[in-house]
């Protein structure tokens, strides 16, 4: 037999579990976001993950140019613009972007990197100092969606869920 008290206790238990899950998701997203920017070696890891298929630093040209000394040949602003949106640089008629495309025949894709990641890559290439440890804004919408999804699922479960109990008689 199900009593009102046991149903209420079941709902409170489900609510507590969902709140705990939401807090754990929020903490995991915050730790991941901070680790991606402030972790020592994160810029090198990003280069090794995203750039190394086409570029080296002192190892010769691959699909794209060797990036050894690129921070001496190009300004930090040019590097920021090109890494952030290489297609826009080509469309604007930038002579270096056009020459790279003509020489290598493969356009650099837009990698969708955050500002902190772009600054980190430039720092790794030997240019500007790496960006300060900040929480990238791109993770805040993900965190907000996770919390809203958990709250929505909880409300749906509380409104429509039923607890079935069997009693031995």
C-alpha positions in Angstrom: 0.0 0.0 0.0 1.3 3.4 -0.9 0.9 6.2 1.5 1.1 10.0 0.9 4.1 10.1 3.2 6.1 7.6 1.2 5.3 9.3 -2.1 6.4 12.7 -0.6 9.6 11.1 0.7 10.3 9.6 -2.8 9.8 13.0 -4.4 12.2 14.7 -2.0 14.8 12.0 -2.6 14.5 12.4 -6.3 14.8 16.2 -6.0 17.9 15.9 -3.8 19.5 13.4 -6.3 18.8 15.8 -9.2 20.2 18.8 -7.3 23.3 16.8 -6.4 23.7 15.7 -10.1 23.2 19.4 -11.3 25.9 20.6 -8.9 28.3 17.8 -10.0 27.7 18.7 -13.6 28.4 22.4 -12.9 31.6 21.7 -11.1 32.8 19.3 -13.8 32.2 21.9 -16.5 33.9 24.6 -14.5 37.0 22.4 -13.8 37.2 21.3 -17.5 37.0 24.9 -18.7 39.7 26.1 -16.4 41.9 23.2 -17.1 41.8 23.8 -20.9 43.2 27.3 -20.5 45.3 27.4 -17.4 46.8 23.9 -17.4 50.6 24.0 -18.0 51.3 22.7 -21.5 47.7 23.2 -22.6 48.8 25.3 -25.6 51.3 22.7 -26.7 48.6 20.0 -26.3 46.3 22.1 -28.4 49.0 22.5 -31.1 49.7 18.8 -31.0 46.0 18.0 -31.3 44.8 20.6 -33.8 47.8 21.9 -35.8 50.4 19.1 -36.0 48.6 17.3 -38.8 49.5 20.1 -41.2 52.3 22.1 -39.5 55.6 21.6 -37.7 57.8 24.0 -35.7 61.2 23.5 -37.3 60.4 20.1 -38.8 59.8 21.3 -42.4 56.6 21.9 -44.3 53.8 19.4 -44.4 50.4 20.1 -45.8 50.9 23.7 -44.5 54.1 25.8 -43.8 56.6 25.2 -41.1 55.8 27.6 -38.3 59.4 28.0 -37.0 60.0 31.7 -36.6 56.5 32.7 -37.7 56.2 35.2 -34.8 59.2 37.1 -36.2 57.9 37.1 -39.7 54.2 38.0 -38.9 52.7 40.4 -36.4 50.7 39.0 -33.4 47.6 40.8 -34.8 48.1 39.1 -38.2 48.5 35.7 -36.5 45.4 36.3 -34.4 43.3 37.2 -37.5 44.6 34.3 -39.6 44.3 31.6 -36.8 40.8 33.0 -35.8 39.4 33.1 -39.4 41.7 32.1 -42.3 38.9 32.2 -44.8 38.2 35.9 -44.0 41.9 36.6 -44.5 41.9 35.0 -47.9 38.7 36.7 -48.9 40.1 40.1 -47.9 42.9 39.6 -50.4 45.7 39.2 -47.9 48.9 38.5 -50.0 50.4 36.1 -47.4 47.2 34.1 -47.1 46.9 33.9 -50.9 50.6 32.9 -51.3 50.1 30.1 -48.8 47.1 28.8 -50.6 48.9 29.0 -53.9 52.0 27.2 -52.6 50.3 24.4 -50.6 47.0 24.1 -52.4 45.1 23.3 -49.3 43.3 26.1 -47.4 43.6 26.2 -43.7 40.2 25.6 -42.2 38.5 27.7 -39.6 39.2 25.8 -36.4 36.6 27.5 -34.2 39.1 28.3 -31.5 38.3 30.6 -28.6 40.3 33.8 -28.1 42.2 32.2 -25.2 43.1 29.2 -27.4 44.3 31.5 -30.2 46.4 33.5 -27.7 47.8 30.3 -26.3 48.8 29.0 -29.7 50.6 32.3 -30.5 52.4 32.0 -27.2 53.4 28.5 -28.0 54.7 29.6 -31.3 57.0 32.0 -29.5 55.1 35.3 -29.8 53.0 37.0 -27.2 52.7 35.8 -23.7 50.0 33.1 -23.2 46.6 34.3 -22.1 45.9 34.6 -18.4 44.0 31.8 -16.8 40.3 32.6 -17.4 37.2 30.6 -17.7 36.3 30.7 -21.4 32.8 32.1 -22.1 32.1 29.3 -24.5 31.5 26.9 -21.6 29.0 29.1 -19.7 26.1 28.4 -22.2 26.9 24.6 -21.9 26.8 24.8 -18.2 23.6 26.8 -18.2 22.0 24.2 -20.5 23.1 21.3 -18.3 21.5 22.9 -15.2 18.3 23.7 -17.1 18.1 20.2 -18.5 18.6 18.7 -15.1 16.0 21.0 -13.6 13.5 20.2 -16.4 14.0 16.5 -16.1 13.4 16.8 -12.4 10.2 18.7 -12.8 8.9 16.3 -15.3 9.7 13.4 -13.0 8.1 15.1 -10.1 5.0 16.0 -12.0 4.4 12.8 -13.9 6.4 10.1 -12.2 4.7 7.5 -10.0 6.2 5.4 -7.4 4.9 1.9 -7.3 5.5 -0.1 -4.1 4.4 -3.6 -3.3 3.5 -4.8 0.1 3.6 -8.4 1.1 0.4 -9.5 2.6 
